[in-house]
Amino acid sequence: MTRSFRLAIATVLASSVALTPALAADAISGDVQKVDEANAKITLHHGPAKSLGMDEAMTMVYRVKDAAMLKGLKAGDKVKFEAIEEPSGYTVTKIEKGK
């Protein structure tokens, strides 16, 4: 592989990473009801979550992938999050404060 070819590949890879949004388009909008850092859980009220097969608004307790994700969050905060269904329940994999 020539040096210029490797440089071209690196440029393409770097630009695709830079264009990747922080959260996917199917992120769920919600409101924080309760934060339980000690147990790595968060209670969220959210609208329909099509990615999880939930067609109606509801309030649920979610586990979080990493308790550090809860730093800076408090009841009343608006958030956007992604979650997955696992055998043990639903787990938030990404979360960010909304505006």
C-alpha positions as CSV (number, residue, x, y, z in Angstrom):
1,M,0.0,0.0,0.0
2,T,1.3,3.4,-0.9
3,R,1.6,6.2,1.6
4,S,-0.9,8.3,-0.3
5,F,-3.5,5.5,-0.4
6,R,-3.1,4.9,3.4
7,L,-3.5,8.6,4.0
8,A,-6.7,8.7,1.8
9,I,-8.2,5.8,3.8
10,A,-7.4,7.5,7.1
11,T,-9.0,10.7,5.9
12,V,-12.2,8.9,4.9
13,L,-12.4,7.1,8.2
14,A,-11.7,10.2,10.2
15,S,-14.4,12.2,8.4
16,S,-17.0,9.5,8.8
17,V,-16.4,9.4,12.6
18,A,-16.6,13.2,12.8
19,L,-20.1,13.1,11.1
20,T,-21.5,10.5,13.4
21,P,-24.1,12.1,15.7
22,A,-23.8,11.7,19.5
23,L,-27.2,9.9,19.6
24,A,-28.9,8.0,16.8
25,A,-32.0,9.3,15.1
26,D,-34.1,6.9,17.1
27,A,-33.1,8.4,20.4
28,I,-35.9,8.7,23.0
29,S,-36.9,12.0,24.5
30,G,-37.8,12.0,28.2
31,D,-37.8,13.7,31.6
32,V,-35.7,12.5,34.5
33,Q,-38.0,11.6,37.5
34,K,-35.3,10.2,39.8
35,V,-31.6,9.5,39.8
36,D,-30.1,6.6,41.8
37,E,-26.4,6.7,41.3
38,A,-25.7,4.2,44.1
39,N,-27.6,1.5,42.2
40,A,-26.8,2.7,38.7
41,K,-30.5,3.4,37.9
42,I,-32.6,6.2,36.5
43,T,-36.4,6.7,36.4
44,L,-37.5,8.3,33.2
45,H,-40.8,9.4,31.9
46,H,-40.8,9.2,28.1
47,G,-42.9,9.2,25.0
48,P,-43.2,6.2,22.7
49,A,-40.0,4.3,22.3
50,K,-40.3,2.6,18.9
51,S,-36.8,1.2,19.2
52,L,-37.9,-0.7,22.3
53,G,-41.3,-1.7,21.0
54,M,-43.1,0.7,23.3
55,D,-46.0,2.5,21.6
56,E,-47.2,4.7,24.5
57,A,-45.7,7.1,26.9
58,M,-44.7,5.7,30.3
59,T,-42.5,6.1,33.3
60,M,-39.9,3.4,33.9
61,V,-36.8,2.6,35.9
62,Y,-33.8,1.8,33.7
63,R,-30.4,0.4,34.6
64,V,-27.5,2.4,33.1
65,K,-24.5,0.9,31.4
66,D,-22.2,2.9,33.7
67,A,-23.2,4.9,36.8
68,A,-20.9,7.7,35.7
69,M,-23.5,8.4,33.0
70,L,-25.7,9.8,35.8
71,K,-23.3,12.5,36.9
72,G,-24.9,15.9,36.5
73,L,-28.4,14.6,36.0
74,K,-31.3,15.5,38.3
75,A,-35.0,15.2,38.6
76,G,-36.7,17.6,36.1
77,D,-33.9,17.4,33.5
78,K,-35.0,16.9,29.9
79,V,-32.9,14.2,28.2
80,K,-32.5,12.2,25.0
81,F,-31.4,8.6,25.5
82,E,-30.9,5.2,23.8
83,A,-31.6,1.9,25.5
84,I,-31.5,-1.8,24.8
85,E,-33.5,-4.7,26.1
86,E,-31.5,-7.3,28.0
87,P,-32.7,-10.4,29.8
88,S,-32.4,-8.5,33.1
89,G,-34.4,-5.5,31.9
90,Y,-33.9,-2.3,30.0
91,T,-30.5,-0.6,30.0
92,V,-29.7,3.0,29.0
93,T,-26.6,2.9,26.8
94,K,-26.3,6.6,26.0
95,I,-27.9,9.7,27.6
96,E,-27.5,13.4,27.2
97,K,-29.2,16.5,28.6
98,G,-31.7,18.2,26.4
99,K,-32.3,21.9,26.1
